[in-house]
Amino acid sequence: MTHAPETAPLAAGPYAPSTHGVALDQSFFSLDAQAGRSVVLLFAGNLPLADVDEALAALQASAHAFRACGADLVALVELEAAATAQYLAATAPDVRIVFSHADVFAGWRFNHRRPALVSLDRAGRVVGDPLIGSPAAVATHLAALAARVREAAFDDGAPAPVLIVPDVLSAPLCRELIQHFEAGQPVFGGMAGRDAEGGAVHKIDAGKKHRYDLVLGAGDPYLNRVLAGVVSRVVPEIAKAFHVDIAHTDRLLLARYDDSGGYFKRHRDNAAPSVAFRQFALTLNLNEDFEGGHLLFPEYNDRRYRPPTGSGVVFSCSLLHEAAPITRGRRYCALTFLHDAAAQARWMGMNRKAS
């Protein structure tokens, strides 16, 4: 399937632009109110009926399957497209018809040549790439939404304050990062600690931590590519969930846990004075072809965390956690710490005192 150039400019970013309008039943529609449920948007604009008919029929035919994925169907039309809206409503009763102002279409960079489809997850993030409205595109969006991780409802008595962020890095980039790690010169991973006089030291303790690390330094070609995903996908989630405006990252590294000895026993990431400025830890999984290796938060419960490729776990550096041993294969991940401007000032002040 090819993506026609006229719909490629639709903003396929981490979050959808502001989108709102009035439905045929006079109810108000906005993506803020839509949050909590996935949605497929069909951009019809003021296009002729013949141009949107095929995509609309495909959406209606798959309406039950989309509902099973927890997704709603919405067609956005221009204010002047009353006749189109009435036709859409009669043809596809399971698609909500919403009149939107021209500014909404401009925000999505919709150019009114072909209908386009965009899927958003329950947090309002764009899933995959926008596609020209067609039966094949409808099937692609259905498959993408069906593949999202969903849990059955359950009562959780002691949940850990942990945030899962999907799709921070693409699968192709994850594969490149693994190759980059293996082509580099990884070293045995150490930990922040203190010497007998209380000074900061970098210590190696294979009984506590068994991992190989490759730091992505300032000149590394992959540094900015990984940071771009962190800034666009992770930073807004931390602001939303924890009300902290991330301004800085600590060192960014790639890591490998092996089944010959891959683990990091229970620890806190900001316990040593030299790293007390750290606020949030981020672990991004780069592969799935291994066993074991879950992240655990034993202060809260026995749940195991292992996001899919390209997705991450964010948590406070104060939380006790561990990386369980690898039992088969190798687990690759990207790791960093994130903090706000105030924490950066504390770190700089600490370094001035040390010097």
C-alpha positions as CSV (number, residue, x, y, z in Angstrom):
1,M,0.0,0.0,0.0
2,T,1.3,3.4,-0.8
3,H,0.6,6.7,0.9
4,A,-0.4,9.4,-1.5
5,P,1.6,12.6,-1.1
6,E,-1.5,14.7,-0.6
7,T,-2.4,13.1,2.7
8,A,1.1,12.5,4.0
9,P,1.2,16.0,5.6
10,L,-1.5,15.0,8.1
11,A,0.2,15.5,11.5
12,A,1.3,12.0,12.5
13,G,2.8,13.1,15.8
14,P,2.6,11.9,19.3
15,Y,-0.6,13.8,20.1
16,A,-3.4,14.9,17.8
17,P,-3.9,18.6,17.3
18,S,-7.0,20.3,18.8
19,T,-10.1,18.9,17.2
20,H,-13.6,19.8,18.0
21,G,-17.0,20.3,16.3
22,V,-20.7,19.8,16.6
23,A,-22.4,16.5,15.8
24,L,-25.6,16.1,13.8
25,D,-27.5,15.6,17.1
26,Q,-26.2,19.0,18.2
27,S,-23.9,17.5,20.8
28,F,-20.4,18.9,21.2
29,F,-17.4,16.8,20.1
30,S,-13.8,17.2,21.1
31,L,-10.8,15.0,21.5
32,D,-10.5,16.1,25.1
33,A,-13.9,14.5,25.7
34,Q,-13.0,11.5,23.5
35,A,-10.0,10.7,25.7
36,G,-10.3,7.3,27.4
37,R,-11.5,5.7,24.2
38,S,-9.7,5.2,20.9
39,V,-11.2,6.8,17.8
40,V,-10.8,6.6,14.0
41,L,-11.3,9.9,12.3
42,L,-12.4,10.0,8.7
43,F,-11.5,13.4,7.2
44,A,-14.2,14.1,4.6
45,G,-14.1,17.8,4.5
46,N,-16.3,19.1,1.7
47,L,-15.4,16.3,-0.7
48,P,-17.9,14.9,-3.2
49,L,-19.9,12.0,-2.0
50,A,-18.3,9.6,-4.5
51,D,-14.9,10.3,-3.0
52,V,-15.8,9.3,0.5
53,D,-18.3,6.6,-0.2
54,E,-15.8,3.7,-0.4
55,A,-14.0,4.5,2.9
56,L,-17.3,5.1,4.7
57,A,-18.8,1.8,3.6
58,A,-15.6,0.0,4.8
59,L,-15.8,1.7,8.2
60,Q,-19.5,0.8,8.6
61,A,-18.8,-2.8,7.6
62,S,-16.0,-3.0,10.3
63,A,-17.9,-1.0,13.0
64,H,-18.5,-4.1,15.2
65,A,-14.8,-5.0,15.0
66,F,-13.7,-1.4,15.9
67,R,-16.1,-1.5,18.9
68,A,-14.5,-4.7,20.1
69,C,-11.2,-2.8,20.1
70,G,-12.7,0.0,22.2
71,A,-12.7,2.4,19.3
72,D,-15.3,4.9,18.1
73,L,-15.8,6.1,14.5
74,V,-16.1,9.8,13.6
75,A,-16.4,11.5,10.2
76,L,-15.3,15.2,10.2
77,V,-17.0,17.3,7.6
78,E,-16.9,21.0,6.9
79,L,-19.7,23.3,8.1
80,E,-20.9,23.9,4.5
81,A,-21.2,20.1,3.8
82,A,-24.7,19.6,5.1
83,A,-25.8,17.4,2.3
84,T,-22.7,15.2,2.7
85,A,-23.3,14.9,6.4
86,Q,-26.9,13.7,5.9
87,Y,-25.7,11.2,3.4
88,L,-23.0,9.9,5.7
89,A,-25.4,9.5,8.6
90,A,-27.9,7.6,6.5
91,T,-25.2,5.3,4.9
92,A,-23.1,4.7,8.0
93,P,-25.2,4.9,11.2
94,D,-22.3,3.7,13.4
95,V,-20.1,6.6,12.3
96,R,-20.6,9.8,14.3
97,I,-20.9,12.8,11.9
98,V,-19.2,16.0,13.2
99,F,-19.2,19.4,11.6
100,S,-15.8,21.1,12.2
101,H,-14.5,24.6,11.4
102,A,-11.8,25.1,8.6
103,D,-9.2,25.7,11.4
104,V,-9.5,22.1,12.5
105,F,-8.8,20.8,9.0
106,A,-5.9,23.3,8.7
107,G,-4.5,22.0,12.0
108,W,-4.3,18.5,10.6
109,R,-3.0,19.9,7.2
110,F,-5.8,18.2,5.4
111,N,-5.8,19.5,1.8
112,H,-9.3,18.5,0.6
113,R,-8.1,16.3,-2.3
114,R,-8.8,12.8,-0.9
115,P,-10.4,11.5,2.3
116,A,-8.0,10.5,5.0
117,L,-8.1,8.1,8.0
118,V,-6.3,8.7,11.3
119,S,-6.5,6.5,14.4
120,L,-5.9,7.8,17.9
121,D,-5.4,5.6,21.0
122,R,-7.2,6.2,24.3
123,A,-4.7,8.8,25.3
124,G,-5.2,10.9,22.1
125,R,-1.9,9.8,20.5
126,V,-1.8,9.2,16.7
127,V,-1.4,5.4,16.0
128,G,0.7,4.7,12.9
129,D,0.6,6.8,9.8
130,P,-2.4,8.6,8.3
131,L,-3.7,6.8,5.2
132,I,-5.9,7.7,2.3
133,G,-9.4,6.5,3.0
134,S,-9.9,3.1,1.4
135,P,-11.0,-0.4,2.5
136,A,-7.3,-1.4,2.7
137,A,-6.6,1.6,4.9
138,V,-9.6,0.7,7.2
139,A,-8.2,-2.8,7.6
140,T,-4.8,-1.4,8.4
141,H,-6.2,0.9,11.1
142,L,-8.3,-1.9,12.6
143,A,-5.2,-4.1,12.8
144,A,-3.2,-1.3,14.5
145,L,-5.8,-0.7,17.1
146,A,-6.4,-4.4,17.7
147,A,-2.7,-4.8,18.4
148,R,-2.7,-2.2,21.2
149,V,-2.1,-3.6,24.6
150,R,-5.4,-3.9,26.5
151,E,-6.2,-5.4,29.8
152,A,-9.4,-6.8,31.1
153,A,-10.8,-4.9,34.0
154,F,-9.6,-6.0,37.4
155,D,-9.4,-4.8,40.9
156,D,-5.8,-3.8,41.8
157,G,-5.3,-3.4,45.6
158,A,-1.8,-2.0,45.6
159,P,-0.8,-0.5,42.3
160,A,2.7,0.8,41.7
161,P,2.8,4.4,40.5
162,V,4.3,3.3,37.2
163,L,3.6,4.7,33.7
164,I,3.7,2.7,30.5
165,V,4.4,4.8,27.4
166,P,3.8,3.0,24.1
167,D,5.6,3.6,20.8
168,V,8.4,5.8,21.9
169,L,10.8,4.3,19.4
170,S,9.9,2.6,16.1
171,A,10.7,-1.1,15.6
172,P,13.2,-0.3,12.8
173,L,15.0,2.1,15.0
174,C,15.1,-0.4,17.8
175,R,16.7,-2.9,15.5
176,E,19.3,-0.3,14.5
177,L,20.1,0.4,18.1
178,I,20.7,-3.2,18.9
179,Q,23.1,-3.4,15.9
180,H,24.8,-0.2,17.0
181,F,25.3,-1.7,20.5
182,E,26.9,-4.9,19.2
183,A,29.1,-2.9,16.8
184,G,30.3,-0.6,19.6
185,Q,32.4,-1.2,22.7
186,P,30.0,-1.9,25.6
187,V,31.5,-2.1,29.1
188,F,30.3,-3.8,32.2
189,G,27.8,-1.6,34.0
190,G,28.6,0.0,37.3
191,M,26.6,1.9,39.9
192,A,26.9,5.2,41.8
193,G,28.2,4.8,45.3
194,R,30.3,6.3,48.1
195,D,33.9,5.6,49.2
196,A,35.1,5.3,52.8
197,E,35.3,9.1,53.1
198,G,31.8,9.6,51.7
199,G,33.0,10.7,48.2
200,A,31.1,9.8,45.0
201,V,32.5,6.7,43.2
202,H,31.5,4.6,40.3
203,K,31.6,1.0,41.5
204,I,31.3,-2.4,39.9
205,D,29.4,-5.1,41.8
206,A,28.5,-8.1,39.7
207,G,26.6,-9.6,42.6
208,K,24.2,-6.7,42.5
209,K,24.2,-5.7,38.9
210,H,25.2,-7.8,35.8
211,R,24.7,-5.8,32.6
212,Y,26.7,-4.4,29.7
213,D,26.3,-0.7,28.7
214,L,27.1,1.5,25.8
215,V,26.8,5.3,26.4
216,L,25.4,7.3,23.5
217,G,27.7,10.3,23.8
218,A,27.4,13.7,22.3
219,G,28.8,12.7,18.9
220,D,26.8,9.5,18.6
221,P,24.6,9.5,15.5
222,Y,21.7,7.8,17.4
223,L,21.6,10.1,20.4
224,N,19.3,12.8,18.9
225,R,17.1,10.1,17.3
226,V,16.4,8.5,20.7
227,L,16.0,11.8,22.5
228,A,13.5,12.9,19.8
229,G,11.2,10.0,20.8
230,V,11.7,10.7,24.5
231,V,10.9,14.4,24.1
232,S,7.8,13.9,21.9
233,R,6.4,10.8,23.6
234,V,7.6,10.6,27.2
235,V,8.0,14.2,28.4
236,P,4.3,15.1,27.8
237,E,3.2,11.9,29.6
238,I,5.2,12.8,32.7
239,A,3.8,16.4,32.6
240,K,0.3,14.9,32.4
241,A,0.6,12.1,34.9
242,F,3.0,13.7,37.5
243,H,2.7,17.4,36.9
244,V,6.5,17.8,36.4
245,D,8.0,19.7,33.4
246,I,11.0,17.7,32.3
247,A,13.9,19.9,31.1
248,H,16.9,17.7,31.2
249,T,18.1,14.1,30.8
250,D,21.0,12.3,32.5
251,R,23.3,10.1,30.4
252,L,21.5,8.0,27.7
253,L,22.8,4.5,27.2
254,L,22.0,1.2,25.5
255,A,22.1,-1.9,27.7
256,R,22.2,-5.6,27.3
257,Y,21.1,-8.2,29.9
258,D,22.3,-11.7,29.0
259,D,21.0,-15.1,30.1
260,S,24.5,-15.9,31.3
261,G,24.0,-13.4,34.0
262,G,21.7,-10.5,33.4
263,Y,20.0,-8.8,36.3
264,F,19.9,-5.7,38.6
265,K,18.8,-6.5,42.1
266,R,16.6,-4.4,44.2
267,H,17.7,-0.7,44.3
268,R,16.7,2.9,44.1
269,D,18.1,5.1,41.4
270,N,18.6,8.2,43.5
271,A,19.9,6.7,46.8
272,A,23.5,7.9,46.4
273,P,24.2,11.6,47.1
274,S,25.8,12.0,43.7
275,V,22.5,11.0,41.9
276,A,20.0,12.4,44.4
277,F,18.9,15.0,41.8
278,R,17.4,12.3,39.6
279,Q,13.6,12.3,39.4
280,F,12.3,9.8,36.9
281,A,13.8,6.7,35.3
282,L,13.0,5.6,31.8
283,T,13.5,2.1,30.5
284,L,12.8,1.5,26.7
285,N,12.7,-2.1,25.6
286,L,14.3,-2.7,22.2
287,N,13.4,-6.3,21.7
288,E,11.0,-9.1,22.8
289,D,12.8,-12.3,21.9
290,F,13.9,-13.2,25.4
291,E,12.5,-14.7,28.6
292,G,12.6,-13.2,32.1
293,G,13.9,-9.7,32.5
294,H,10.8,-8.1,33.9
295,L,10.8,-4.9,35.9
296,L,9.5,-5.5,39.4
297,F,8.4,-3.0,42.1
298,P,8.3,-5.2,45.2
299,E,7.2,-2.5,47.6
300,Y,3.8,-2.5,46.0
301,N,2.9,-5.9,44.5
302,D,4.2,-8.9,42.5
303,R,3.1,-7.6,39.0
304,R,5.8,-7.9,36.3
305,Y,6.4,-5.1,33.7
306,R,7.7,-5.9,30.3
307,P,6.5,-3.4,27.6
308,P,6.7,-4.4,23.9
309,T,9.4,-3.3,21.5
310,G,9.8,0.5,21.4
311,S,7.7,1.1,24.5
312,G,8.8,2.3,27.9
313,V,8.3,2.2,31.6
314,V,8.6,5.5,33.5
315,F,8.8,5.7,37.3
316,S,10.1,7.8,40.2
317,C,13.8,7.2,40.9
318,S,12.7,6.8,44.6
319,L,10.9,3.6,43.9
320,L,12.5,0.3,44.9
321,H,12.7,-1.8,41.8
322,E,14.7,-4.6,40.1
323,A,15.4,-6.1,36.7
324,A,14.6,-9.8,37.1
325,P,17.2,-12.3,35.7
326,I,17.1,-13.2,32.0
327,T,16.4,-16.9,31.6
328,R,16.7,-17.1,27.8
329,G,18.2,-14.9,25.2
330,R,19.3,-11.3,25.5
331,R,17.3,-8.2,26.6
332,Y,18.3,-5.0,25.0
333,C,17.0,-1.6,26.3
334,A,17.7,2.1,26.2
335,L,18.0,3.8,29.6
336,T,18.0,7.3,30.9
337,F,16.9,9.5,33.8
338,L,14.9,12.7,33.5
339,H,14.6,15.8,35.7
340,D,13.3,19.3,35.8
341,A,15.1,22.7,36.0
342,A,15.1,22.8,39.8
343,A,16.8,19.4,39.9
344,Q,19.3,20.5,37.4
345,A,20.1,23.5,39.6
346,R,20.7,21.2,42.5
347,W,23.0,19.0,40.5
348,M,25.0,22.0,39.2
349,G,25.3,23.3,42.8
350,M,26.5,20.0,44.0
351,N,29.2,19.9,41.3
352,R,30.4,23.4,42.2
353,K,30.8,22.4,45.8
354,A,32.6,19.2,44.8
355,S,35.1,21.2,42.7
